[in-house]
Amino acid sequence: MYCYNCGKEIQPGQVYCTGCGAKVGTAKSTDEQVKTSVKKGMHDLTSTINNLAGEGGDVDIDLGVLFSQVFKPHTKQEQEELFVCGTEKTTPKEHEIMDEWPKPWLYMRVLAVLAVTFVCLLFISTAFNNTNGIPGTIFVGAMTIPFALVVFFWETNAPRNISIFEVVKLFFLGGALSLLSTLLLYSIIEVQQLDYMGAILVGFCEEVGKGIIIYQFLKQDKYRYILNGLLIGACIGAGFAVFETAGYAFNFLMYYGTGQMIDVLLIRGIFAIGGHVVWSAMVGGGIVIGKTKNNAMIQFMIIAIVLHAIWDMPITFGSDIYLVQIILTITAWIVILTLIASGLKQVKRISNYYKKQRKQ
């Protein structure tokens, strides 16, 4: 039995909900019942993901805190302090790691800078018919949202044990290696056309191809935090996404002209928020969880493959507004935010352990 108001599970004999204080069994309107069903569904989904991550208890996703610093002014010194994290001198000890919900903000500045750069290059390429601006337009257009997402995951990496240099290296080198790994799989598993079966094969090849490279970086013992896995997976997925989108944009430029190239950059750029970056982040988180929990890597790999496959399927319902992609993006971010919450629980557990060890 679940609370009509907030969806929290009600125990036998309980009179009032411990989540919202509502009296058990109070009748609700149809709208309220729908809201309750949605809340229950969210609760069940996040609890399932949290259990897969090996962390018990309710999931507390605080979006208010997560986005609280985005539009507030920040000094140059604050930016510099962020960029020096991850070195031997600046990485906190286990008992010093903050286990509160992170408050990322730099990623929005990075997004703004890249977006303005893209608009400038696009204007150069189109208004002046200057072909010298086209390569930059393609690359920056493909990079804008994926790299901003990488910075978001870097800021939410509470252990602060991965430097910005490592992030950039993983973005470029990991992205290129994952693309190569995927092409090797495609040479074995041939995809004839992008029908339903073809979409499944594409999802399998690309997620496994990226996963192989993500695993190679994450197998190091120092990467034991779920948040590390999310970041490294996101870096490699973002690199893959940028190179792939740039390739598609170039092909459309060659065959159909500048207008089609721009359409590809805009559509793929916008929907990058729910694509390769987050799918690979899931896989990265699953790989780290799999170090201590059997089958976790496979489970999160399957989730990523399923999301990717459905994304590519020729589903016509709502295709004019990209309904399937919107739903999949929301679903993917529920998984990601739950994994961040699970990662913070893990950080707190490890931090508390080392604090006790220091007191003994």
N, C-alpha and C positions, 0 to 999 in steps of 0.2 A: 504494500500500500504506500502511496506517495501523497504528499501534501498538495492540495488543490492550488495553493497559492504560489509556492516556490519550487515544487517538484522534489523536495527532499524526502528521503525514505522515512516512513513512520513505523515505529516499533510497536508491537502488540501492547495494548494497555496505555499507550501514550495519549494524553488529552490535548496537549498543545504542541505544535511543530517547534522543534529546537532551532530551525533555520530562520523562520519569520515570525513565530509567535502566534500564528493563526490557529483557531480551534479546529481540531480534527473532525472531518465530516461536514464542515460548513459548505452549504450549497453555493455554487458559483454560476455566473452567467456563461453563455456559450463562448463568448470572446475570452473570458477568463479561463475556461476549460481548455481552449485552444492554446492559450499562453502557457498554461500548466503543462500541457502535453509537450510543447516545444521545450520548456525548461527541463522536463523529465528526460526527453530525448537527449538534450545537451548534457545533462547530468550523467546519463548512462554512457554516452559516447566518451566524455572526458574521463569517466571512471575506468572504462575499458582501456583507453590509451594509457592512463596512469598505471593500471595494473600490468599492462604489457611492458611498461618502463621499469617495473619492479618496485614501484613506490605505492604504498597503500594510503588509505584515507581519502577524504574529499579533495577535489582540485580547486584551488583558489586562483582564478585568473583576474587580476586587477588591471583592467584596461585604463582606468582613470589614472593610476600611478604610471603605467607604461608610457602614456602619451603626455604626461603632465609637464614635461620640460621642452616639448617640441617647439612651441611658439614663444618661449621666454628668451630674453636676451642672454647671451653668454659671452664671456670675455675671451680674448686671444689666449690668455694664460690657461683657461679651462680647456681650450682646444689642444694646447701644447701638452698639458698634463695627460690628456687621453692618448696622444700619439706616442708617449714614452713608455706606455705599459707593455708588459710582456718581456721585458729584459730581465736579466738575472737580479738586478738591483731593485727593480720596480714590481716584480711579481710577488704578491702577498703570500705569506705562509698559510698553511692549511687552516690554522686556527684564526687567521685574520680575514679570511674571505667573507665578504658581505653576502648574506643569504636573503636579503630583501629583494622585492621586485625591482628590476633595473629601470632607469629613467633615461632611455636613449634620446638623443636630440641631434647629434652630429650628422646622422644619415640624411636628415631633411635638408641640411645645408649642402651636403654633397649632391643630393638630388637636384636642388635648385641650381647649383653651379653647372652641373652636367646638362640640365635642361636648357639653360640660357645659352650654353656653348653650342648645343645642337641647333637651336633656333638661329643663331648667328651663322653657323655653317650652312644650314638649309637656305637661308636668305642669300648667302653668297652664291650657292649653287644654282638657285632658281632665278632670282631677280637679276643677277648679272650674267647668267648662263656660263658661269665659270666652272669648268670641269675639275679644276684643281681642288675645289671644295667638296667634291663628291665622296672621295675616300674617307675624309674626316667626318662627313655627315653620316655615312653608313656606320662607321665604327662607334662614334659617340652616341648615335641614335640607338644602336644595339646595346650599348653599355650602360645607358643612363639608369634605368630602373634596376637591372641585375646588380650593378656595383653598389648602388645605394642600399639595396637589401643586404649585401655583404657587410657593409658598415653597420647596419642595424644588428645583425647577428654578432658582429665583433663587439659592439657596445653592450649587448646582453650577455656576453661571456663573463659571468661573475668571477671566475677564477683569475681572470686577467693574465693568463699565462701564455698568450699567443700575441706576438708583436705585429705591428702593421706591415713590416717587411715580409713576415711569414704569410700574412693574408694576401699580399700582392703576388708573392711567389706562387701560392696555391691557386690563385685566380688565373694567372696566365699559364704556368706550367701544368697545373692540374687540369685546367680546362682543355689544353691541347692534348695531353695524354689521354684524357677520358674520351675525347673525340676520336683519337686513334684507336683506342680500345674498342669503341663502339663500331667503328668501320671494320675492324677485324671480325667482330661478331656478325656483322652484316654479310661479310664474305662467306660465312659458314651458313647462316640462316637467311635465305633469300626472301625478300618481301616483294611480291609481284605487284600488288596494288593496295591502296589504303582503304580496304573494306573492313568489316568487323574483325576478321581473323588477322588481316594485315595490321590493324591498329594494336592488337594484342601482341603481335610479334615485334612491332616497333617499340612498344612500352617495355617489353622484356629486354630487347637488345640494348636499348639506350640506358635503362636503369641499371642493368647488370654491368654494362660497359663502364658507366660512371662509378658504380659501386666497387668494381675491382680496383680502380685508382684510389677511391676514397679509403678503402681498406688498407692499401699500401701505406698511406700516410698515417692512418689512425692506429695501426698495430703497435706503434711505439707505446711503452708503458706510461709515459708522462701524460698521455691523453686518456685520462680515466674518467673525466667528467662528461655527462650527457651534453652539457652546453658546449664543450669542446667539439663533440661530434657534430652538433648542429652547425657550428661555425665552419668547420673544415668541409663538411658536406656542401654547405651553401657556397663556399668559395669555388669549389670545383664545379658545382652545378651552374654557377653564374658564368664562369669562364666558358663552359660548354654552350650555354645559352647565347652568349655574345658572339662566339665564333659561328654558331649555327645561323643565328639571325642575320649576321653580316653576310654570310654566304647566300642565304635566300634573297636578301635585298640586292646583292650584286647580280644574281641570276635574273631577277625581275627587271633590273635596270638594263641588262643586255638585251632581253627579249621583248620587253613591253614599254620601256621608257621610264623617265624620272617619276611620273605620277604614280605608277604602280610600285616603284621602289619606296616612295614615301609612305604609301598605304601599308606596305609590309612592315616598315620600321615602326609606324604608329601602332598598328594592331598587335604585332608581336611584342613591341615594347611595353605597351600597357598591360597586356596579359602575362608578361613575364613575372608579375607579382604572384601568380598562382601556378607557375610552371616549374622549369628545371631547378630553380634555386631552392624552392621549398621541398620538392620531391627528393632532391639529393640531401637536403638537410635532415629529412626524416631517416634516410638510409644511414647517414653519418651518426645520428643519434642512436639508431638501432645497432650499429656496429659496436659502439661503446657499451651500450646496455648488454650486448651479447657477450662481453668479456666476463660478466658475472651471472648472466641469466641465459640459460639455453634457449635457442630458437628465436631470440629477440631480433637478431639481424635478419633472419628469413622473414619474420612476421612484418617488420617495417619495410622490407624490400617488396613484399607482396602488396602492401598498401600503396607504395609508390607506383608499382607497375600497374595496378588496377586504376588508380587515378589518371595516370598517363594514357593508358589504353582507352579509357572512356573519353578522355579529352580529344583523342584523334579519331574516334569513331564517327562515321558519317550519319550522325543523328540529326534529323531535319527539324524536329520539334524545337521551336524557339531559336532556331539558328540565326534568324535575322537580328536578334538582340544578344547573341552569344550566351543564351541562357544556361546551357550545359557548362560552359567554361566558368561562368559566374558562380554557379552552384559548387563546382569542383574547387574553385579558388577559396570560397568560404569554408568548405570542408577541410581543405588542406591547412588553412590557417587555424582552424580549431585544433587540429592535430598538433601543429607547431606550437601554439600557445600552451597546450596541455603539456607538451614535452619540455617547454621552458619552465613551467610550474614544477614538473617532475624533477627537472635538473636543479632547480633551487632547493627542493626538498633533499636531494642527494647532497648538495653543497652543505646544507645545514647539518645533515647527519654526519658527514665527514668532519666538518668543522667542530661540532660538539664532541666528537670522539677525541680529536687532538687537544681540545681544551681540557678534557678530563685527564688525558695522559700527562699534560703539563702540570696539573694540580697534584698528581700522585707523586 
